[in-house]
Amino acid sequence: MAYKDQATMIKYNNEFSKKAYDHIHLTVPKGQKEAIQAAAQARGESVNAFIYQAILDAMAETKSPDA
């Protein structure tokens, strides 16, 4: 999709994101952001994918067998 200017592209991406995704704000202690970024990069993942997979793994561990 071609855009006339960058502002139009950003607006479109933001609107799409609001419709397609839920957002969670994450706060970590100083210095941990860089450690998380390095761990994600070492696995060839984005930070978002790395954190999301960690959440899914934790949820799977705590899921009851009859759920």
N, CA, C and O of each residue as an XYZ file, in Angstrom:
268
protein
N       0.846     -1.177      0.000
C       0.000      0.000      0.000
C       0.894      1.245      0.000
O       1.772      1.385      0.852
N       0.672      2.118     -0.932
C       1.469      3.335     -1.043
C       0.799      4.469     -0.266
O      -0.423      4.616     -0.283
N       1.606      5.248      0.399
C       1.121      6.384      1.181
C       1.743      7.661      0.652
O       2.885      7.681      0.192
N       0.956      8.730      0.732
C       1.457     10.017      0.266
C       2.494     10.582      1.217
O       3.428     11.264      0.796
N       2.328     10.296      2.501
C       3.305     10.782      3.465
C       3.384      9.830      4.655
O       2.525      8.967      4.837
N       4.412     10.000      5.446
C       4.655      9.116      6.578
C       3.563      9.248      7.644
O       3.214      8.259      8.288
N       3.029     10.428      7.835
C       1.983     10.637      8.836
C       0.747      9.794      8.514
O       0.122      9.246      9.422
N       0.393      9.687      7.249
C      -0.752      8.882      6.832
C      -0.482      7.404      7.127
O      -1.369      6.689      7.593
N       0.721      6.958      6.859
C       1.088      5.574      7.112
C       1.022      5.265      8.617
O       0.494      4.225      9.012
N       1.545      6.146      9.435
C       1.527      5.949     10.885
C       0.100      5.904     11.400
O      -0.238      5.065     12.235
N      -0.733      6.799     10.908
C      -2.136      6.825     11.325
C      -2.822      5.511     10.969
O      -3.542      4.950     11.795
N      -2.613      5.017      9.764
C      -3.208      3.755      9.338
C      -2.727      2.611     10.225
O      -3.536      1.805     10.684
N      -1.422      2.531     10.469
C      -0.864      1.455     11.294
C      -1.410      1.505     12.712
O      -1.713      0.461     13.290
N      -1.542      2.690     13.280
C      -2.088      2.829     14.631
C      -3.550      2.399     14.684
O      -3.959      1.727     15.631
N      -4.331      2.770     13.695
C      -5.746      2.383     13.653
C      -5.881      0.866     13.509
O      -6.715      0.246     14.169
N      -5.062      0.277     12.649
C      -5.095     -1.171     12.475
C      -4.723     -1.874     13.780
O      -5.375     -2.838     14.181
N      -3.693     -1.396     14.426
C      -3.232     -2.000     15.678
C      -4.319     -1.962     16.750
O      -4.512     -2.936     17.477
N      -5.025     -0.842     16.846
C      -6.104     -0.716     17.837
C      -7.221     -1.719     17.579
O      -7.815     -2.243     18.522
N      -7.509     -1.991     16.308
C      -8.586     -2.908     15.953
C      -8.162     -4.373     16.111
O      -8.980     -5.211     16.490
N      -6.918     -4.684     15.828
C      -6.478     -6.070     15.723
C      -5.819     -6.630     16.986
O      -5.737     -7.848     17.145
N      -5.353     -5.770     17.875
C      -4.563     -6.245     19.008
C      -5.010     -5.608     20.316
O      -5.494     -4.477     20.351
N      -4.831     -6.374     21.395
C      -4.923     -5.809     22.739
C      -3.508     -5.396     23.126
O      -2.541     -6.049     22.731
N      -3.384     -4.339     23.879
C      -2.079     -3.830     24.272
C      -1.909     -3.938     25.780
O      -2.839     -3.679     26.544
N      -0.709     -4.325     26.194
C      -0.348     -4.417     27.604
C       0.927     -3.612     27.803
O       1.920     -3.822     27.106
N       0.891     -2.707     28.741
C       2.077     -1.913     29.055
C       2.891     -2.671     30.098
O       2.351     -3.066     31.131
N       4.163     -2.876     29.846
C       5.029     -3.642     30.732
C       6.113     -2.730     31.286
O       6.783     -2.020     30.536
N       6.278     -2.755     32.596
C       7.321     -1.975     33.253
C       8.311     -2.940     33.887
O       7.920     -3.855     34.611
N       9.598     -2.733     33.613
C      10.650     -3.588     34.170
C      11.682     -2.719     34.879
O      11.793     -1.530     34.578
N      12.439     -3.290     35.816
C      13.469     -2.523     36.501
C      14.531     -2.011     35.526
O      14.791     -2.622     34.490
N      15.134     -0.883     35.879
C      16.197     -0.306     35.046
C      17.251     -1.362     34.738
O      17.671     -2.117     35.615
N      17.668     -1.399     33.480
C      18.690     -2.335     33.037
C      18.119     -3.627     32.483
O      18.790     -4.305     31.704
N      16.903     -3.988     32.861
C      16.319     -5.233     32.397
C      15.848     -5.159     30.946
O      15.803     -6.175     30.252
N      15.504     -3.977     30.497
C      15.057     -3.830     29.111
C      16.148     -4.312     28.151
O      15.870     -5.046     27.203
N      17.367     -3.899     28.400
C      18.472     -4.294     27.534
C      18.715     -5.799     27.614
O      19.018     -6.431     26.602
N      18.584     -6.376     28.806
C      18.769     -7.822     28.971
C      17.687     -8.585     28.215
O      17.972     -9.606     27.589
N      16.462     -8.105     28.268
C      15.359     -8.742     27.554
C      15.575     -8.637     26.045
O      15.365     -9.604     25.314
N      15.991     -7.473     25.589
C      16.258     -7.291     24.160
C      17.359     -8.238     23.688
O      17.252     -8.823     22.610
N      18.412     -8.392     24.481
C      19.520     -9.278     24.115
C      19.065    -10.732     24.069
O      19.450    -11.475     23.166
N      18.246    -11.145     25.039
C      17.745    -12.522     25.060
C      16.853    -12.789     23.852
O      16.942    -13.851     23.238
N      16.006    -11.845     23.514
C      15.134    -12.000     22.342
C      15.968    -12.083     21.068
O      15.719    -12.927     20.207
N      16.943    -11.215     20.957
C      17.789    -11.199     19.764
C      18.567    -12.511     19.640
O      18.743    -13.026     18.535
N      19.032    -13.052     20.763
C      19.777    -14.306     20.739
C      18.920    -15.455     20.214
O      19.442    -16.413     19.643
N      17.616    -15.361     20.406
C      16.691    -16.388     19.906
C      16.137    -16.040     18.532
O      15.355    -16.803     17.963
N      16.537    -14.894     17.998
C      16.067    -14.481     16.677
C      14.627    -14.024     16.693
O      13.917    -14.156     15.695
N      14.184    -13.483     17.830
C      12.807    -13.042     17.987
C      12.746    -11.551     18.295
O      13.722    -10.949     18.744
N      11.583    -10.977     18.045
C      11.335     -9.620     18.508
C      11.104     -9.676     20.011
O      10.822    -10.743     20.555
N      11.220     -8.553     20.678
C      10.949     -8.495     22.113
C       9.500     -8.902     22.371
O       9.221     -9.640     23.315
N       8.587     -8.428     21.544
C       7.174     -8.776     21.716
C       6.972    -10.288     21.619
O       6.304    -10.874     22.471
N       7.536    -10.919     20.604
C       7.390    -12.367     20.432
C       8.025    -13.118     21.599
O       7.472    -14.112     22.070
N       9.167    -12.657     22.060
C       9.867    -13.289     23.179
C       9.019    -13.239     24.454
O       8.859    -14.251     25.137
N       8.484    -12.073     24.766
C       7.655    -11.920     25.971
C       6.358    -12.702     25.829
O       5.930    -13.364     26.775
N       5.743    -12.638     24.686
C       4.488    -13.354     24.467
C       4.681    -14.858     24.640
O       3.859    -15.522     25.271
N       5.760    -15.394     24.084
C       6.024    -16.828     24.227
C       6.279    -17.195     25.684
O       5.843    -18.253     26.138
N       6.975    -16.342     26.416
C       7.211    -16.596     27.837
C       5.886    -16.639     28.608
O       5.711    -17.465     29.504
N       4.973    -15.762     28.262
C       3.654    -15.750     28.902
C       2.892    -17.035     28.566
O       2.315    -17.665     29.452
N       2.891    -17.421     27.289
C       2.202    -18.650     26.891
C       2.782    -19.866     27.613
O       2.041    -20.741     28.060
N       4.109    -19.916     27.724
C       4.757    -21.033     28.412
C       4.349    -21.067     29.885
O       4.046    -22.135     30.417
N       4.338    -19.920     30.540
C       3.938    -19.846     31.950
C       2.480    -20.252     32.121
O       2.140    -20.949     33.077
N       1.632    -19.831     31.218
C       0.220    -20.199     31.297
C       0.029    -21.694     31.108
O      -0.814    -22.294     31.776
N       0.791    -22.308     30.214
C       0.694    -23.744     29.973
C       1.136    -24.521     31.199
O       0.566    -25.569     31.502
N       2.139    -24.028     31.907
C       2.637    -24.691     33.113
C       1.598    -24.675     34.238
O       1.527    -25.607     35.039
N       0.808    -23.626     34.292
C      -0.148    -23.478     35.394
C      -1.539    -23.986     35.046
O      -2.427    -23.986     35.899
N      -1.739    -24.416     33.818
C      -3.059    -24.890     33.394
C      -3.367    -26.222     34.067
O      -2.538    -27.132     34.097
N      -4.552    -26.309     34.595
C      -4.947    -27.563     35.259
C      -5.210    -28.633     34.219
O      -5.639    -28.310     33.111
N      -4.964    -29.913     34.540
C      -5.131    -31.002     33.558
C      -6.551    -31.129     33.027
O      -6.742    -31.571     31.895
N      -7.552    -30.752     33.819
C      -8.941    -30.895     33.376
C      -9.522    -29.614     32.812
O     -10.738    -29.505     32.654
N      -8.672    -28.640     32.503
C      -9.168    -27.369     31.954
C      -9.369    -27.469     30.462
O      -9.782    -26.497     29.829
